[in-house]
Amino acid sequence: VSVHSDGVTLAPPPAIVLVRPQLGENIGKAARAMLNFGLTELRLVAPRDGWPNPSAGPAASGADSVLAGAKLFETVAEATADCAHVFATTVRKRGVIKPVVTPEAAAHAIRAEPGRAAILFGPERSGLETDDVAVARTIITVPINPDFGSLNLAQAVILVAYEWSKGESLASPPATEHDPPAPQVELDRLIAHLDAILEKAGYFFPPDRAHVDRRALRTILTSPGWNAGEVRTLRGVLRSIERSQG
Amino acid sequence: VSVHSDGVTLAPPPAIVLVRPQLGENIGKAARAMLNFGLTELRLVAPRDGWPNPSAGPAASGADSVLAGAKLFETVAEATADCAHVFATTVRKRGVIKPVVTPEAAAHAIRAEPGRAAILFGPERSGLETDDVAVARTIITVPINPDFGSLNLAQAVILVAYEWSKGESLASPPATEHDPPAPQVELDRLIAHLDAILEKAGYFFPPDRAHVDRRALRTILTSPGWNAGEVRTLRGVLRSIERSQG
């Protein structure tokens, strides 16, 4: 958490999470885009060609420190476990019902709310899967020419990083007094707990719809942004229900 | 000159002027960056490898109309002869004394003033020469990490085009996909349903704290603002749990 000279504590810079990136070259370009605007925390989820990747370094044009510090994860859930706010960048309409904001509005939200934010970017060709988007509370969409939308990965990263960097030298908004959302890992445990109860109750029927049902529940439980105390209370509710199941 | 529905006459979109660009590939990438944000007028001053350039098309990723319409000039003066406002993008300090603005401020200025604007971008390696900058009235500098400034040509173009596009209708914030919260009566029924399940599970203990517990749960369930469909889904969850209670 950085403290500015005016004494106001700000949220830490967001983590950039590349989900299943294909080319090492694009990972390098994304690192370069980040560092231009002061972002240094890169997380990689299951990069197609493994990690480290020899193509990344040359494409980073000197942003080697970002690549050296990149952390590797197997799933989006693990990559965002410590984050209070998860954003998913996507240009396409999704079946998922979530708020959609511009990079500018996302940058403001990231600065205004305490707790670390993660911003998800999908694979070069296909973008984020619906299941990846389901992990996020908010969608970031770059408003783009409706007749020609062709942003590549590094360009999407640079626009988001650029918007975030604008607030760096500006006076920050007053710190909000509410608690930040619980870390993603606690929310995941809550969802898993409910899942076990519903499994026992026979909720997921027919079985071939279970995946859709689970996604819908995840979306419903992700949107509130409950804080750690609220999540604890709900875990108590679930424990109580669990004991009463026949 | 485009006229918006509110009757305000705006300046035409700015021309992007690439001064002595080196690689055809970068001309293509710049065209792609432009069209993403609705800019179509590309002017080329003395491209190193001549024009047209067979490397430009593949890099444009479909922005062929921009390349096809590109105009070729021998000097910056000729390329900007019809423009009322000339901006020069540069990251370096120059001996020339001119106002320096951000891409955001430049975008506002371009919209606020009648007459066409041109924005100059220098060659990939060296940037604009002092003589090129001298043609401009205003310098655009992207505020960048002082320890790592490494924007390539297409990235500089995309940031400027992106800022300009914010004033266009295409750049209006995307509609959120959010349904309004369910009517309060449906939320109340959800809370009452959970309450009955928790009563049966023995959750409210000791009884003299039940009031506090209920208030806490109401707060937790009220804050999300779930829509009617989400509340229906949660009612289904509760029915399923209810049937499984011993």
Interface residues (C-beta under 8 A of the other chain):
Chain A: R32 A33 L35 N36 F37 G38 S61 G62 A63 K93 R94 V96 I97 K98 P99 V100 V101 T102 E104 A105 I139 T141 V142 P143 I144 N145 P146 F148 G149 S150 L151 A154 Q155 I158 L159 Y162 S165 K166 S169 L194 I197 L198 K200 A201 G202 Y203 A216 L217 I220 S223 P224 W226 E230 T233 L234 G236 V237 S240 I241 R243 S244 Q245 G246
Chain B: R32 A33 L35 N36 F37 G38 S61 G62 A63 E104 V142 P143 I144 N145 F148 G149 S150 L151 A154 Q155 I158 L159 Y162 S165 K166 L170 A171 S172 P173 P174 A175 T176 E177 H178 D179 L194 I197 L198 K200 A201 G202 Y203 A216 L217 I220 S223 P224 W226 N227 G229 E230 T233 L234 G236 V237 S240 I241 R243 S244 Q245 G246
